[in-house]
């Protein structure tokens, strides 16, 4: 049993739609490093360096874990591209809202509406 699975077993199974808090701790550590580097090298250089490093690392992970690289390559590229676009949309929406900036129409409006409807239905079921 790995350290991560031991921790999860001790803390109970994660709830649906929730990420492990350690995930956010790792993200915050990374953001602290990029913010520090941006002070010396500028936002745009560090943004590009982060994207380049993420692409390199994710390629390494794919090559290290795939059993059929040549066949799975397009699926991997599409998955990673779609995932990044979704995360970028989520952060534009969230940061725009936090900062009071109109960031335009979200590509995720239908997703957000479905999540709200699901939450409202769950709340109504609890109150019934």
PyMOL CGO cylinders between C-alpha atoms (Angstrom):
from pymol import cmd
from pymol.cgo import CYLINDER

trace = [
    CYLINDER, 0.00, 0.00, 0.00, 1.48, 3.38, -0.97, 0.3, 1, 1, 1, 1, 1, 1,
    CYLINDER, 1.48, 3.38, -0.97, 1.63, 6.39, 1.33, 0.3, 1, 1, 1, 1, 1, 1,
    CYLINDER, 1.63, 6.39, 1.33, -1.25, 8.05, -0.57, 0.3, 1, 1, 1, 1, 1, 1,
    CYLINDER, -1.25, 8.05, -0.57, -3.52, 5.00, -0.34, 0.3, 1, 1, 1, 1, 1, 1,
    CYLINDER, -3.52, 5.00, -0.34, -2.65, 4.53, 3.33, 0.3, 1, 1, 1, 1, 1, 1,
    CYLINDER, -2.65, 4.53, 3.33, -3.60, 8.15, 4.02, 0.3, 1, 1, 1, 1, 1, 1,
    CYLINDER, -3.60, 8.15, 4.02, -6.87, 7.75, 2.12, 0.3, 1, 1, 1, 1, 1, 1,
    CYLINDER, -6.87, 7.75, 2.12, -7.71, 4.55, 3.98, 0.3, 1, 1, 1, 1, 1, 1,
    CYLINDER, -7.71, 4.55, 3.98, -7.06, 6.26, 7.32, 0.3, 1, 1, 1, 1, 1, 1,
    CYLINDER, -7.06, 6.26, 7.32, -9.11, 9.35, 6.41, 0.3, 1, 1, 1, 1, 1, 1,
    CYLINDER, -9.11, 9.35, 6.41, -11.95, 7.45, 4.72, 0.3, 1, 1, 1, 1, 1, 1,
    CYLINDER, -11.95, 7.45, 4.72, -12.88, 7.48, 1.08, 0.3, 1, 1, 1, 1, 1, 1,
    CYLINDER, -12.88, 7.48, 1.08, -12.95, 10.89, -0.59, 0.3, 1, 1, 1, 1, 1, 1,
    CYLINDER, -12.95, 10.89, -0.59, -16.41, 12.29, -1.25, 0.3, 1, 1, 1, 1, 1, 1,
    CYLINDER, -16.41, 12.29, -1.25, -17.59, 12.41, -4.87, 0.3, 1, 1, 1, 1, 1, 1,
    CYLINDER, -17.59, 12.41, -4.87, -16.49, 15.54, -6.76, 0.3, 1, 1, 1, 1, 1, 1,
    CYLINDER, -16.49, 15.54, -6.76, -13.85, 16.37, -4.10, 0.3, 1, 1, 1, 1, 1, 1,
    CYLINDER, -13.85, 16.37, -4.10, -10.11, 16.34, -4.56, 0.3, 1, 1, 1, 1, 1, 1,
    CYLINDER, -10.11, 16.34, -4.56, -7.63, 15.27, -1.95, 0.3, 1, 1, 1, 1, 1, 1,
    CYLINDER, -7.63, 15.27, -1.95, -6.50, 18.36, 0.05, 0.3, 1, 1, 1, 1, 1, 1,
    CYLINDER, -6.50, 18.36, 0.05, -2.90, 17.31, -0.66, 0.3, 1, 1, 1, 1, 1, 1,
    CYLINDER, -2.90, 17.31, -0.66, -3.59, 18.06, -4.32, 0.3, 1, 1, 1, 1, 1, 1,
    CYLINDER, -3.59, 18.06, -4.32, -4.25, 21.70, -3.46, 0.3, 1, 1, 1, 1, 1, 1,
    CYLINDER, -4.25, 21.70, -3.46, -1.21, 21.84, -1.16, 0.3, 1, 1, 1, 1, 1, 1,
    CYLINDER, -1.21, 21.84, -1.16, 0.99, 20.72, -4.07, 0.3, 1, 1, 1, 1, 1, 1,
    CYLINDER, 0.99, 20.72, -4.07, -0.67, 23.28, -6.39, 0.3, 1, 1, 1, 1, 1, 1,
    CYLINDER, -0.67, 23.28, -6.39, -0.11, 26.06, -3.85, 0.3, 1, 1, 1, 1, 1, 1,
    CYLINDER, -0.11, 26.06, -3.85, 3.56, 25.13, -3.44, 0.3, 1, 1, 1, 1, 1, 1,
    CYLINDER, 3.56, 25.13, -3.44, 3.98, 25.26, -7.20, 0.3, 1, 1, 1, 1, 1, 1,
    CYLINDER, 3.98, 25.26, -7.20, 2.21, 28.63, -7.43, 0.3, 1, 1, 1, 1, 1, 1,
    CYLINDER, 2.21, 28.63, -7.43, 4.42, 30.05, -4.68, 0.3, 1, 1, 1, 1, 1, 1,
    CYLINDER, 4.42, 30.05, -4.68, 7.48, 29.03, -6.71, 0.3, 1, 1, 1, 1, 1, 1,
    CYLINDER, 7.48, 29.03, -6.71, 6.11, 30.50, -9.96, 0.3, 1, 1, 1, 1, 1, 1,
    CYLINDER, 6.11, 30.50, -9.96, 5.17, 33.77, -8.25, 0.3, 1, 1, 1, 1, 1, 1,
    CYLINDER, 5.17, 33.77, -8.25, 8.68, 34.02, -6.81, 0.3, 1, 1, 1, 1, 1, 1,
    CYLINDER, 8.68, 34.02, -6.81, 10.23, 33.32, -10.23, 0.3, 1, 1, 1, 1, 1, 1,
    CYLINDER, 10.23, 33.32, -10.23, 7.87, 35.80, -11.94, 0.3, 1, 1, 1, 1, 1, 1,
    CYLINDER, 7.87, 35.80, -11.94, 9.27, 38.61, -9.80, 0.3, 1, 1, 1, 1, 1, 1,
    CYLINDER, 9.27, 38.61, -9.80, 12.70, 37.97, -11.30, 0.3, 1, 1, 1, 1, 1, 1,
    CYLINDER, 12.70, 37.97, -11.30, 11.82, 36.80, -14.82, 0.3, 1, 1, 1, 1, 1, 1,
    CYLINDER, 11.82, 36.80, -14.82, 8.39, 38.31, -15.54, 0.3, 1, 1, 1, 1, 1, 1,
    CYLINDER, 8.39, 38.31, -15.54, 4.92, 36.80, -15.77, 0.3, 1, 1, 1, 1, 1, 1,
    CYLINDER, 4.92, 36.80, -15.77, 4.99, 35.86, -19.46, 0.3, 1, 1, 1, 1, 1, 1,
    CYLINDER, 4.99, 35.86, -19.46, 8.35, 34.05, -19.31, 0.3, 1, 1, 1, 1, 1, 1,
    CYLINDER, 8.35, 34.05, -19.31, 7.29, 32.03, -16.26, 0.3, 1, 1, 1, 1, 1, 1,
    CYLINDER, 7.29, 32.03, -16.26, 3.91, 31.28, -17.83, 0.3, 1, 1, 1, 1, 1, 1,
    CYLINDER, 3.91, 31.28, -17.83, 5.63, 29.86, -20.91, 0.3, 1, 1, 1, 1, 1, 1,
    CYLINDER, 5.63, 29.86, -20.91, 8.19, 27.99, -18.80, 0.3, 1, 1, 1, 1, 1, 1,
    CYLINDER, 8.19, 27.99, -18.80, 5.37, 26.47, -16.73, 0.3, 1, 1, 1, 1, 1, 1,
    CYLINDER, 5.37, 26.47, -16.73, 3.52, 25.30, -19.83, 0.3, 1, 1, 1, 1, 1, 1,
    CYLINDER, 3.52, 25.30, -19.83, 6.71, 23.86, -21.31, 0.3, 1, 1, 1, 1, 1, 1,
    CYLINDER, 6.71, 23.86, -21.31, 7.56, 22.05, -18.06, 0.3, 1, 1, 1, 1, 1, 1,
    CYLINDER, 7.56, 22.05, -18.06, 4.01, 20.70, -17.72, 0.3, 1, 1, 1, 1, 1, 1,
    CYLINDER, 4.01, 20.70, -17.72, 4.09, 19.39, -21.30, 0.3, 1, 1, 1, 1, 1, 1,
    CYLINDER, 4.09, 19.39, -21.30, 7.45, 17.75, -20.70, 0.3, 1, 1, 1, 1, 1, 1,
    CYLINDER, 7.45, 17.75, -20.70, 6.41, 16.19, -17.40, 0.3, 1, 1, 1, 1, 1, 1,
    CYLINDER, 6.41, 16.19, -17.40, 3.05, 14.97, -18.73, 0.3, 1, 1, 1, 1, 1, 1,
    CYLINDER, 3.05, 14.97, -18.73, 4.80, 13.45, -21.74, 0.3, 1, 1, 1, 1, 1, 1,
    CYLINDER, 4.80, 13.45, -21.74, 7.16, 11.67, -19.35, 0.3, 1, 1, 1, 1, 1, 1,
    CYLINDER, 7.16, 11.67, -19.35, 4.21, 10.34, -17.33, 0.3, 1, 1, 1, 1, 1, 1,
    CYLINDER, 4.21, 10.34, -17.33, 2.44, 9.13, -20.48, 0.3, 1, 1, 1, 1, 1, 1,
    CYLINDER, 2.44, 9.13, -20.48, 5.55, 7.41, -21.82, 0.3, 1, 1, 1, 1, 1, 1,
    CYLINDER, 5.55, 7.41, -21.82, 6.15, 5.82, -18.40, 0.3, 1, 1, 1, 1, 1, 1,
    CYLINDER, 6.15, 5.82, -18.40, 2.62, 4.53, -17.88, 0.3, 1, 1, 1, 1, 1, 1,
    CYLINDER, 2.62, 4.53, -17.88, 1.15, 3.73, -21.29, 0.3, 1, 1, 1, 1, 1, 1,
    CYLINDER, 1.15, 3.73, -21.29, 1.24, 0.15, -22.53, 0.3, 1, 1, 1, 1, 1, 1,
    CYLINDER, 1.24, 0.15, -22.53, 0.56, 1.09, -26.15, 0.3, 1, 1, 1, 1, 1, 1,
    CYLINDER, 0.56, 1.09, -26.15, 2.04, 4.53, -26.78, 0.3, 1, 1, 1, 1, 1, 1,
    CYLINDER, 2.04, 4.53, -26.78, 1.62, 4.67, -30.54, 0.3, 1, 1, 1, 1, 1, 1,
    CYLINDER, 1.62, 4.67, -30.54, -2.06, 3.69, -30.39, 0.3, 1, 1, 1, 1, 1, 1,
    CYLINDER, -2.06, 3.69, -30.39, -2.90, 5.86, -27.36, 0.3, 1, 1, 1, 1, 1, 1,
    CYLINDER, -2.90, 5.86, -27.36, -1.01, 8.98, -28.47, 0.3, 1, 1, 1, 1, 1, 1,
    CYLINDER, -1.01, 8.98, -28.47, -3.96, 10.81, -30.10, 0.3, 1, 1, 1, 1, 1, 1,
    CYLINDER, -3.96, 10.81, -30.10, -6.28, 9.94, -27.23, 0.3, 1, 1, 1, 1, 1, 1,
    CYLINDER, -6.28, 9.94, -27.23, -3.71, 11.25, -24.74, 0.3, 1, 1, 1, 1, 1, 1,
    CYLINDER, -3.71, 11.25, -24.74, -3.18, 14.48, -26.69, 0.3, 1, 1, 1, 1, 1, 1,
    CYLINDER, -3.18, 14.48, -26.69, -6.93, 15.11, -26.99, 0.3, 1, 1, 1, 1, 1, 1,
    CYLINDER, -6.93, 15.11, -26.99, -7.52, 14.34, -23.32, 0.3, 1, 1, 1, 1, 1, 1,
    CYLINDER, -7.52, 14.34, -23.32, -4.74, 16.64, -22.12, 0.3, 1, 1, 1, 1, 1, 1,
    CYLINDER, -4.74, 16.64, -22.12, -5.77, 19.45, -24.50, 0.3, 1, 1, 1, 1, 1, 1,
    CYLINDER, -5.77, 19.45, -24.50, -9.42, 19.25, -23.42, 0.3, 1, 1, 1, 1, 1, 1,
    CYLINDER, -9.42, 19.25, -23.42, -8.44, 19.05, -19.76, 0.3, 1, 1, 1, 1, 1, 1,
    CYLINDER, -8.44, 19.05, -19.76, -6.23, 22.13, -20.00, 0.3, 1, 1, 1, 1, 1, 1,
    CYLINDER, -6.23, 22.13, -20.00, -8.93, 24.09, -21.83, 0.3, 1, 1, 1, 1, 1, 1,
    CYLINDER, -8.93, 24.09, -21.83, -11.47, 23.19, -19.15, 0.3, 1, 1, 1, 1, 1, 1,
    CYLINDER, -11.47, 23.19, -19.15, -9.10, 24.15, -16.32, 0.3, 1, 1, 1, 1, 1, 1,
    CYLINDER, -9.10, 24.15, -16.32, -8.25, 27.41, -18.06, 0.3, 1, 1, 1, 1, 1, 1,
    CYLINDER, -8.25, 27.41, -18.06, -11.96, 28.20, -18.44, 0.3, 1, 1, 1, 1, 1, 1,
    CYLINDER, -11.96, 28.20, -18.44, -12.62, 27.40, -14.78, 0.3, 1, 1, 1, 1, 1, 1,
    CYLINDER, -12.62, 27.40, -14.78, -9.82, 29.69, -13.62, 0.3, 1, 1, 1, 1, 1, 1,
    CYLINDER, -9.82, 29.69, -13.62, -10.81, 32.53, -15.96, 0.3, 1, 1, 1, 1, 1, 1,
    CYLINDER, -10.81, 32.53, -15.96, -14.38, 32.29, -14.63, 0.3, 1, 1, 1, 1, 1, 1,
    CYLINDER, -14.38, 32.29, -14.63, -13.34, 32.05, -10.98, 0.3, 1, 1, 1, 1, 1, 1,
    CYLINDER, -13.34, 32.05, -10.98, -10.61, 34.68, -10.98, 0.3, 1, 1, 1, 1, 1, 1,
    CYLINDER, -10.61, 34.68, -10.98, -12.69, 37.00, -13.13, 0.3, 1, 1, 1, 1, 1, 1,
    CYLINDER, -12.69, 37.00, -13.13, -15.55, 36.70, -10.63, 0.3, 1, 1, 1, 1, 1, 1,
    CYLINDER, -15.55, 36.70, -10.63, -13.23, 37.21, -7.62, 0.3, 1, 1, 1, 1, 1, 1,
    CYLINDER, -13.23, 37.21, -7.62, -11.65, 40.29, -9.20, 0.3, 1, 1, 1, 1, 1, 1,
    CYLINDER, -11.65, 40.29, -9.20, -14.85, 41.76, -10.63, 0.3, 1, 1, 1, 1, 1, 1,
    CYLINDER, -14.85, 41.76, -10.63, -13.59, 41.44, -14.21, 0.3, 1, 1, 1, 1, 1, 1,
    CYLINDER, -13.59, 41.44, -14.21, -15.94, 40.63, -17.10, 0.3, 1, 1, 1, 1, 1, 1,
    CYLINDER, -15.94, 40.63, -17.10, -14.22, 37.68, -18.76, 0.3, 1, 1, 1, 1, 1, 1,
    CYLINDER, -14.22, 37.68, -18.76, -16.97, 37.07, -21.30, 0.3, 1, 1, 1, 1, 1, 1,
    CYLINDER, -16.97, 37.07, -21.30, -19.23, 34.08, -21.78, 0.3, 1, 1, 1, 1, 1, 1,
    CYLINDER, -19.23, 34.08, -21.78, -17.93, 30.87, -20.25, 0.3, 1, 1, 1, 1, 1, 1,
    CYLINDER, -17.93, 30.87, -20.25, -17.69, 27.71, -22.31, 0.3, 1, 1, 1, 1, 1, 1,
    CYLINDER, -17.69, 27.71, -22.31, -18.74, 25.93, -19.13, 0.3, 1, 1, 1, 1, 1, 1,
    CYLINDER, -18.74, 25.93, -19.13, -22.10, 27.66, -18.53, 0.3, 1, 1, 1, 1, 1, 1,
    CYLINDER, -22.10, 27.66, -18.53, -24.04, 24.45, -19.22, 0.3, 1, 1, 1, 1, 1, 1,
    CYLINDER, -24.04, 24.45, -19.22, -21.79, 22.48, -16.88, 0.3, 1, 1, 1, 1, 1, 1,
    CYLINDER, -21.79, 22.48, -16.88, -22.22, 25.06, -14.12, 0.3, 1, 1, 1, 1, 1, 1,
    CYLINDER, -22.22, 25.06, -14.12, -26.01, 25.02, -14.60, 0.3, 1, 1, 1, 1, 1, 1,
    CYLINDER, -26.01, 25.02, -14.60, -26.10, 21.22, -14.36, 0.3, 1, 1, 1, 1, 1, 1,
    CYLINDER, -26.10, 21.22, -14.36, -24.04, 21.26, -11.16, 0.3, 1, 1, 1, 1, 1, 1,
    CYLINDER, -24.04, 21.26, -11.16, -26.33, 23.91, -9.64, 0.3, 1, 1, 1, 1, 1, 1,
    CYLINDER, -26.33, 23.91, -9.64, -29.42, 21.86, -10.57, 0.3, 1, 1, 1, 1, 1, 1,
    CYLINDER, -29.42, 21.86, -10.57, -27.87, 18.73, -9.06, 0.3, 1, 1, 1, 1, 1, 1,
    CYLINDER, -27.87, 18.73, -9.06, -27.05, 20.61, -5.85, 0.3, 1, 1, 1, 1, 1, 1,
    CYLINDER, -27.05, 20.61, -5.85, -30.55, 22.09, -5.65, 0.3, 1, 1, 1, 1, 1, 1,
    CYLINDER, -30.55, 22.09, -5.65, -32.09, 18.65, -6.13, 0.3, 1, 1, 1, 1, 1, 1,
    CYLINDER, -32.09, 18.65, -6.13, -29.85, 17.20, -3.39, 0.3, 1, 1, 1, 1, 1, 1,
    CYLINDER, -29.85, 17.20, -3.39, -30.78, 20.07, -1.05, 0.3, 1, 1, 1, 1, 1, 1,
    CYLINDER, -30.78, 20.07, -1.05, -34.49, 19.58, -1.79, 0.3, 1, 1, 1, 1, 1, 1,
    CYLINDER, -34.49, 19.58, -1.79, -34.18, 15.84, -1.09, 0.3, 1, 1, 1, 1, 1, 1,
    CYLINDER, -34.18, 15.84, -1.09, -32.52, 16.57, 2.28, 0.3, 1, 1, 1, 1, 1, 1,
    CYLINDER, -32.52, 16.57, 2.28, -35.28, 18.99, 3.23, 0.3, 1, 1, 1, 1, 1, 1,
    CYLINDER, -35.28, 18.99, 3.23, -38.12, 16.67, 2.15, 0.3, 1, 1, 1, 1, 1, 1,
]
cmd.load_cgo(trace, "trace")
